[in-house]
């Protein structure tokens, strides 16, 4: 930012904020990352308060390091965390040791009970049971093989949402973040859930669009969505499945690197 040397500090800061907002301030500093993470956590807490009340049961599917489980617990919920990756399982056990409101299921979720191929990434939050997802994000340029590798394939045990509900009860909220395997997870659910979220990626929207259709088959449901770092609902009012699919499709058409995000769904009583 040396070209701003003759301007007042307030102007410099305003310009930097503007450039950062459009992704032109690189590399991002560690302090800025920490600030962003605090903002994302604050906004996620506000968002989750729309769905979670004290005493509620929640499922954190694809729990990874447990950041969202921690938020759910902080809102007074009981949490069932589902995670198949051994490294993340160890981290979750350590992080929530002794917490009676936290239950860990060391498995993946799928359309049926059994085993599945799990592609392990050196970035733990990019590991996936979907080869199509891995191929799509590499082809789009979102993730580069020299930066993020899937060098190991493991066989992991799988269960279903229906099995979890049978064991733990019907949850008030289910968060699903399984890197392109969301459709298979929802195929294993025959219950109307009060509310849930699932991830979408613009270069491979098919799983998200299929999830919308699966949920519509279970009963009247309405939708909203957020972008990855902006944990605020994008639609001022909740919309139909067809409206949501139109919005997601237009997101995809803007750019191969359009923002990822999460779809939120709630069933209408």
C-alpha positions as CSV (number, residue, x, y, z in Angstrom):
1,X,0.0,0.0,0.0
2,X,3.0,2.3,-0.5
3,X,1.0,4.3,-3.1
4,X,-1.2,5.6,-0.3
5,X,1.6,7.2,1.6
6,X,0.4,10.8,1.2
7,X,-3.1,10.1,2.4
8,X,-4.5,10.3,6.0
9,X,-4.5,7.1,8.0
10,X,-8.3,6.9,7.9
11,X,-8.3,6.9,4.1
12,X,-5.6,4.3,4.0
13,X,-7.6,2.0,6.3
14,X,-10.8,2.5,4.3
15,X,-9.0,1.6,1.0
16,X,-7.4,-1.5,2.6
17,X,-10.8,-2.6,3.9
18,X,-12.2,-2.2,0.4
19,X,-9.4,-4.1,-1.3
20,X,-9.6,-6.9,1.3
21,X,-13.4,-7.2,0.7
22,X,-12.8,-8.0,-2.9
23,X,-9.9,-10.3,-2.2
24,X,-7.0,-8.0,-3.4
25,X,-5.1,-7.7,-0.2
26,X,-2.9,-10.7,-0.2
27,X,-1.4,-12.4,1.6
28,X,-3.9,-12.0,4.4
29,X,-2.1,-11.4,7.8
30,X,-2.5,-13.8,10.7
31,X,-4.1,-11.0,12.7
32,X,-6.7,-10.4,10.0
33,X,-7.4,-14.2,9.9
34,X,-7.9,-14.2,13.7
35,X,-10.2,-11.2,13.4
36,X,-12.2,-12.9,10.6
37,X,-12.5,-16.1,12.6
38,X,-13.8,-14.2,15.6
39,X,-16.4,-12.4,13.4
40,X,-17.4,-15.7,11.7
41,X,-17.9,-17.4,15.1
42,X,-19.9,-14.4,16.5
43,X,-22.2,-14.5,13.4
44,X,-22.5,-18.3,13.5
45,X,-23.7,-18.1,17.1
46,X,-26.3,-15.5,16.1
47,X,-27.4,-17.7,13.2
48,X,-27.6,-20.9,15.2
49,X,-29.8,-19.2,17.8
50,X,-32.5,-19.2,15.2
51,X,-32.5,-23.0,15.3
52,X,-31.2,-24.1,18.6
53,X,-32.7,-23.7,22.1
54,X,-31.2,-24.9,25.5
55,X,-31.8,-28.6,25.9
56,X,-32.1,-29.3,22.2
57,X,-30.4,-32.3,20.6
58,X,-28.2,-31.5,17.7
59,X,-26.2,-33.6,15.2
60,X,-22.8,-32.3,14.0
61,X,-22.2,-34.4,10.9
62,X,-18.6,-34.0,9.7
63,X,-17.5,-32.5,13.0
64,X,-13.8,-32.2,12.1
65,X,-12.1,-30.3,15.0
66,X,-15.4,-29.5,16.7
67,X,-15.7,-25.8,16.3
68,X,-19.5,-26.0,15.5
69,X,-20.0,-28.6,18.2
70,X,-18.5,-26.1,20.6
71,X,-21.0,-23.4,19.5
72,X,-23.9,-25.8,19.8
73,X,-22.8,-26.8,23.3
74,X,-22.4,-23.1,24.2
75,X,-26.1,-22.6,23.2
76,X,-27.1,-25.2,25.7
77,X,-27.6,-28.1,23.3
78,X,-26.7,-31.8,23.6
79,X,-24.5,-32.7,20.7
80,X,-23.9,-35.9,18.8
81,X,-20.8,-35.4,16.7
82,X,-20.2,-37.7,13.7
83,X,-16.7,-37.9,12.3
84,X,-14.8,-40.7,10.5
85,X,-11.3,-39.3,10.3
86,X,-9.0,-40.8,13.0
87,X,-7.0,-37.6,13.5
88,X,-10.1,-35.6,14.0
89,X,-11.6,-38.2,16.3
90,X,-8.6,-37.9,18.6
91,X,-8.9,-34.1,18.6
92,X,-12.6,-34.3,19.5
93,X,-12.0,-36.8,22.3
94,X,-9.4,-34.5,23.7
95,X,-11.3,-31.3,23.3
96,X,-14.6,-32.5,24.8
97,X,-13.3,-35.0,27.3
98,X,-15.7,-35.2,30.3
99,X,-18.5,-33.2,28.7
100,X,-21.6,-35.2,29.3
101,X,-23.5,-33.2,26.7
102,X,-21.1,-34.3,24.0
103,X,-21.4,-37.8,22.3
104,X,-19.0,-38.9,19.6
105,X,-19.8,-41.3,16.8
106,X,-16.5,-42.3,15.1
107,X,-18.1,-43.1,11.7
108,X,-19.2,-41.6,8.5
109,X,-22.8,-41.0,7.4
110,X,-24.1,-42.6,4.2
111,X,-27.2,-43.9,2.7
112,X,-26.8,-47.3,4.4
113,X,-24.9,-49.0,7.2
114,X,-21.6,-50.5,6.1
115,X,-18.2,-49.2,5.0
116,X,-17.1,-46.6,2.5
117,X,-14.0,-45.3,0.8
118,X,-12.6,-42.2,2.6
119,X,-10.1,-40.0,0.8
120,X,-7.9,-38.4,3.4
121,X,-6.5,-35.0,2.8
122,X,-3.6,-33.3,4.4
123,X,-6.1,-30.5,5.1
124,X,-8.5,-32.4,7.4
125,X,-11.5,-30.3,6.4
126,X,-11.1,-31.4,2.8
127,X,-11.2,-35.1,3.4
128,X,-14.2,-36.7,1.6
129,X,-16.1,-39.8,0.7
130,X,-16.8,-38.3,-2.7
131,X,-14.2,-38.7,-5.5
132,X,-16.4,-36.5,-7.6
133,X,-16.0,-33.7,-5.1
134,X,-12.2,-34.0,-5.1
135,X,-12.0,-34.1,-8.9
136,X,-14.3,-31.0,-9.2
137,X,-12.5,-28.7,-6.7
138,X,-9.1,-29.6,-8.2
139,X,-10.3,-29.1,-11.8
140,X,-11.9,-25.7,-10.9
141,X,-8.7,-24.5,-9.3
142,X,-10.2,-23.9,-5.9
143,X,-7.8,-26.4,-4.4
144,X,-4.4,-27.2,-6.0
145,X,-2.8,-30.7,-5.7
146,X,0.5,-29.2,-4.8
147,X,-1.1,-27.5,-1.8
148,X,-3.8,-30.0,-0.8
149,X,-3.2,-33.7,-1.4
150,X,-5.5,-36.7,-1.0
151,X,-2.6,-39.2,-0.7
152,X,-4.4,-41.9,1.4
153,X,-7.6,-43.9,1.0
154,X,-9.1,-45.6,4.1
155,X,-12.1,-47.8,4.6
156,X,-14.3,-46.3,7.3
157,X,-17.5,-47.6,9.0
158,X,-20.7,-45.9,8.0
159,X,-24.1,-45.4,9.6
160,X,-27.2,-43.4,8.7
161,X,-29.2,-40.5,10.0
162,X,-32.1,-42.9,10.6
163,X,-29.9,-45.1,12.8
164,X,-28.7,-42.1,14.8
165,X,-32.2,-41.0,15.3
166,X,-33.2,-44.4,16.5
167,X,-30.3,-44.4,19.0
168,X,-30.3,-40.8,20.2
169,X,-33.7,-39.3,19.3
170,X,-35.0,-36.8,16.8
171,X,-32.6,-33.8,16.6
172,X,-33.8,-30.2,16.5
173,X,-30.9,-29.2,14.2
174,X,-28.5,-31.2,12.0
175,X,-25.4,-29.6,10.5
176,X,-24.0,-31.6,7.5
177,X,-20.6,-30.7,6.2
178,X,-19.2,-33.8,4.3
179,X,-17.4,-32.3,1.3
180,X,-19.8,-33.3,-1.6
181,X,-21.3,-36.4,0.1
182,X,-24.4,-34.6,1.4
183,X,-26.9,-36.3,-0.9
184,X,-25.8,-39.7,0.3
185,X,-26.2,-38.6,3.9
186,X,-29.8,-37.4,3.3
187,X,-30.7,-40.5,1.4
188,X,-30.3,-42.2,4.8
189,X,-33.0,-40.1,6.5
190,X,-36.7,-40.8,6.3
191,X,-37.7,-38.3,9.1
192,X,-38.8,-34.7,8.9
193,X,-36.2,-32.7,10.8
194,X,-37.0,-29.4,12.5
195,X,-34.1,-27.7,10.7
196,X,-30.8,-28.6,9.1
197,X,-28.0,-27.2,7.0
198,X,-25.8,-28.7,4.3
199,X,-22.8,-27.4,2.3
200,X,-22.8,-26.5,-1.4
201,X,-19.9,-25.8,-3.7
202,X,-20.5,-23.9,-7.0
203,X,-18.4,-26.1,-9.2
204,X,-20.4,-29.2,-8.2
205,X,-24.0,-28.1,-7.3
206,X,-25.6,-31.5,-8.1
207,X,-25.5,-32.9,-4.5
208,X,-27.0,-29.7,-3.1
209,X,-29.8,-29.6,-5.7
210,X,-30.5,-33.3,-5.0
211,X,-30.7,-32.6,-1.3
212,X,-33.4,-30.0,-1.9
213,X,-35.4,-32.5,-3.8
214,X,-34.9,-35.2,-1.2
215,X,-36.2,-32.8,1.6
216,X,-39.2,-31.8,-0.5
217,X,-40.2,-35.4,-0.7
218,X,-40.4,-35.6,3.1
219,X,-42.9,-32.7,3.5
220,X,-43.4,-28.9,3.2
221,X,-40.0,-27.3,3.6
222,X,-38.5,-23.8,3.0
223,X,-34.9,-22.7,2.4
224,X,-32.3,-20.1,2.9
225,X,-28.5,-20.0,2.5
226,X,-25.3,-18.3,3.6
227,X,-21.8,-17.9,2.1
228,X,-18.7,-19.4,3.7
229,X,-17.4,-16.4,5.6
230,X,-20.7,-14.5,5.8
231,X,-22.8,-16.3,8.3
232,X,-26.0,-14.4,7.6
233,X,-29.0,-15.6,5.7
234,X,-28.9,-14.2,2.2
235,X,-32.7,-14.2,1.5
236,X,-34.8,-11.7,3.5
237,X,-37.6,-14.3,3.6
238,X,-37.4,-18.1,3.4
239,X,-37.9,-19.4,-0.1
240,X,-39.2,-22.5,-1.9
241,X,-36.9,-25.2,-3.3
242,X,-37.3,-24.0,-6.8
243,X,-36.4,-20.5,-5.9
244,X,-33.3,-21.7,-3.9
245,X,-32.1,-23.8,-6.8
246,X,-32.4,-20.8,-9.2
247,X,-30.3,-18.7,-6.8
248,X,-27.6,-21.4,-6.4
249,X,-27.5,-22.0,-10.1
250,X,-27.0,-18.3,-10.7
251,X,-24.2,-18.3,-8.1
252,X,-22.5,-21.0,-10.1
253,X,-22.7,-19.2,-13.4
254,X,-20.8,-16.1,-12.0
255,X,-17.5,-17.8,-11.6
256,X,-15.8,-21.1,-11.3
257,X,-14.5,-19.8,-7.9
258,X,-17.8,-18.3,-6.7
259,X,-18.2,-18.6,-2.9
260,X,-19.0,-21.9,-1.2
261,X,-21.7,-21.8,1.4
262,X,-24.4,-23.6,3.3
263,X,-28.1,-24.2,2.6
264,X,-30.5,-24.0,5.6
265,X,-33.8,-25.9,5.5
266,X,-36.7,-25.9,8.0
267,X,-39.9,-27.9,7.7
268,X,-43.2,-26.1,7.9
269,X,-45.4,-27.4,10.7
